[in-house]
Amino acid sequence: AASGGTLLSLIADEIIMGRIGHMSPLDSQIDIKIGKDEESVSVKSFSSGINRLSEELKNTKNNAKSPVYKKLLDQMDLRLKDEYERDIIDDVRITKEILMLAGYNKSKAHKIADKLVNGYPVHDTVIDCYEAKKLGLRVKQSKEYPEEWNLMKYWFMKYSDKPTSKINVRYVIP
């Protein structure tokens, strides 16, 4: 379950995961134009890029006078940096609320939410059963629920080879 599926799974009493099952971090994405194409990127990319640039320029003599530095500042809309940082704060808040509605206490909900939003380097980071347990999520392995798991495998196999715009399949359960 990529980020949207991860968010949905948080409301469960228990999250059942198979051996190749995984979730991903919660990482709001925006579409940006790159040439003629559009690409989804993390809202965290803007802030982290500016922070990295600032660190690099700190070590450059007279960076404020540098034409490269001035050109970069002129092209940046720093309102976007603020907007994206507020999006990240809101992602943590919403995730925390969902976890609390699912019965996690406030402290644990905040810790899990912050880790899911801010604690992983990229959107494609794999959060498997063991990592999800370390996070504090109520995760069980699929072998603890053989009947339910077999039903899910049956459903999956029935629809996995049918073209549709409503089911996105990334992995096949053997």
C-alpha positions as CSV (number, residue, x, y, z in Angstrom):
1,A,0.0,0.0,0.0
2,A,1.7,3.2,-1.2
3,S,1.1,6.3,0.9
4,G,-2.7,6.6,0.3
5,G,-3.1,2.9,1.1
6,T,-0.9,3.4,4.1
7,L,-3.1,6.2,5.4
8,L,-6.2,4.0,4.9
9,S,-4.6,1.0,6.7
10,L,-4.0,3.2,9.8
11,I,-7.7,3.1,10.8
12,A,-7.7,-0.7,11.1
13,D,-7.9,-2.6,14.4
14,E,-5.0,-4.7,13.0
15,I,-3.0,-4.5,9.8
16,I,-2.4,-7.8,8.2
17,M,0.7,-8.1,6.0
18,G,2.0,-10.9,3.9
19,R,5.7,-11.7,3.4
20,I,6.0,-9.3,0.4
21,G,3.6,-6.8,1.8
22,H,4.7,-3.3,2.5
23,M,3.5,0.2,3.1
24,S,5.3,3.4,2.2
25,P,5.8,6.7,4.1
26,L,3.2,9.4,3.9
27,D,4.7,11.9,1.6
28,S,2.5,14.5,-0.1
29,Q,3.3,14.8,-3.8
30,I,2.9,17.6,-6.2
31,D,3.0,17.5,-10.0
32,I,5.6,19.8,-11.6
33,K,6.4,20.5,-15.2
34,I,9.8,19.4,-16.4
35,G,10.1,20.4,-20.0
36,K,7.0,19.0,-21.7
37,D,6.4,16.3,-19.1
38,E,4.9,16.4,-15.6
39,E,6.5,14.5,-12.7
40,S,5.3,13.9,-9.2
41,V,7.7,15.0,-6.5
42,S,7.6,15.2,-2.8
43,V,6.6,18.5,-1.2
44,K,9.6,18.0,1.0
45,S,11.9,18.3,-2.0
46,F,11.6,22.1,-2.2
47,S,12.5,22.7,1.4
48,S,15.3,20.2,1.5
49,G,16.7,21.5,-1.8
50,I,16.8,25.1,-0.4
51,N,18.3,23.9,2.9
52,R,21.1,22.0,1.0
53,L,21.8,25.0,-1.2
54,S,22.0,27.3,1.8
55,E,24.5,24.9,3.5
56,E,26.6,24.8,0.4
57,L,26.5,28.6,0.0
58,K,27.5,29.2,3.6
59,N,30.9,27.9,2.8
60,T,31.2,30.1,-0.3
61,K,33.0,33.4,0.2
62,N,30.8,36.4,-0.7
63,N,27.9,34.2,-1.7
64,A,25.4,37.1,-1.5
65,K,27.3,38.8,-4.2
66,S,27.5,35.7,-6.4
67,P,25.5,36.1,-9.7
68,V,24.5,32.4,-9.4
69,Y,23.1,32.9,-5.9
70,K,21.3,36.1,-6.9
71,K,19.7,34.4,-9.9
72,L,18.6,31.4,-7.8
73,L,17.0,33.7,-5.2
74,D,15.3,35.7,-7.9
75,Q,13.8,32.6,-9.4
76,M,12.5,31.1,-6.1
77,D,9.1,31.7,-4.8
78,L,9.8,31.4,-1.1
79,R,6.0,31.5,-0.4
80,L,6.1,27.9,-1.9
81,K,8.7,26.8,0.7
82,D,6.4,28.1,3.5
83,E,3.3,26.5,1.8
84,Y,5.0,23.1,1.5
85,E,6.4,23.2,5.0
86,R,2.8,23.9,6.3
87,D,1.6,20.9,4.1
88,I,4.1,18.7,5.9
89,I,2.9,19.9,9.3
90,D,-0.7,19.3,8.3
91,D,0.2,15.8,7.1
92,V,1.5,14.9,10.6
93,R,-1.6,16.5,12.2
94,I,-4.0,14.5,10.0
95,T,-2.1,11.3,10.4
96,K,-2.1,11.8,14.2
97,E,-5.8,12.4,14.2
98,I,-6.5,9.2,12.2
99,L,-4.3,7.2,14.5
100,M,-6.1,8.6,17.6
101,L,-9.4,7.8,16.0
102,A,-8.1,4.2,15.6
103,G,-7.4,4.0,19.3
104,Y,-3.7,4.9,19.6
105,N,-2.9,7.2,22.5
106,K,-2.0,10.8,21.7
107,S,1.8,10.4,22.4
108,K,2.1,7.2,20.4
109,A,-0.1,8.6,17.6
110,H,2.2,11.7,17.3
111,K,5.4,9.6,17.3
112,I,4.1,7.3,14.6
113,A,2.7,10.1,12.5
114,D,5.9,12.1,12.7
115,K,8.0,9.1,11.7
116,L,5.6,8.2,8.7
117,V,5.7,11.8,7.4
118,N,9.3,12.9,8.3
119,G,11.3,9.8,9.1
120,Y,12.0,8.2,5.8
121,P,14.3,9.6,3.0
122,V,12.1,8.8,0.0
123,H,8.5,8.1,-1.0
124,D,9.5,4.6,-2.2
125,T,11.0,3.5,1.2
126,V,9.6,0.0,2.0
127,I,7.9,-0.3,5.4
128,D,7.5,-4.0,5.8
129,C,5.8,-5.9,8.6
130,Y,8.9,-5.7,10.9
131,E,9.4,-1.9,10.3
132,A,5.7,-1.3,10.8
133,K,5.8,-3.1,14.1
134,K,8.9,-1.0,15.1
135,L,6.9,2.1,14.3
136,G,4.3,0.9,16.9
137,L,1.6,0.0,14.4
138,R,-0.7,-3.0,15.3
139,V,0.6,-5.3,12.6
140,K,0.0,-9.1,12.3
141,Q,1.6,-11.5,9.8
142,S,-0.8,-13.1,7.3
143,K,-0.1,-16.6,8.6
144,E,-2.0,-15.6,11.8
145,Y,-5.1,-15.3,9.6
146,P,-5.0,-18.0,7.0
147,E,-8.7,-18.0,6.1
148,E,-8.9,-14.2,5.6
149,W,-5.6,-14.2,3.7
150,N,-6.7,-17.0,1.4
151,L,-9.9,-14.9,0.6
152,M,-7.7,-11.9,-0.2
153,K,-5.5,-14.0,-2.4
154,Y,-8.6,-15.3,-4.2
155,W,-9.9,-11.8,-4.8
156,F,-6.5,-10.6,-5.9
157,M,-6.0,-13.5,-8.4
158,K,-9.5,-13.0,-9.8
159,Y,-8.9,-9.4,-10.7
160,S,-5.1,-9.1,-11.0
161,D,-5.1,-9.8,-14.8
162,K,-8.1,-7.7,-15.7
163,P,-7.4,-4.2,-17.2
164,T,-9.0,-1.5,-15.2
165,S,-8.5,2.1,-14.1
166,K,-9.6,1.3,-10.6
167,I,-7.1,-1.4,-9.4
168,N,-3.4,-0.7,-9.3
169,V,-1.3,-3.8,-8.8
170,R,2.4,-3.5,-8.2
171,Y,3.2,-7.1,-7.0
172,V,1.8,-10.5,-7.5
173,I,1.4,-12.9,-4.5
174,P,2.8,-16.3,-5.5
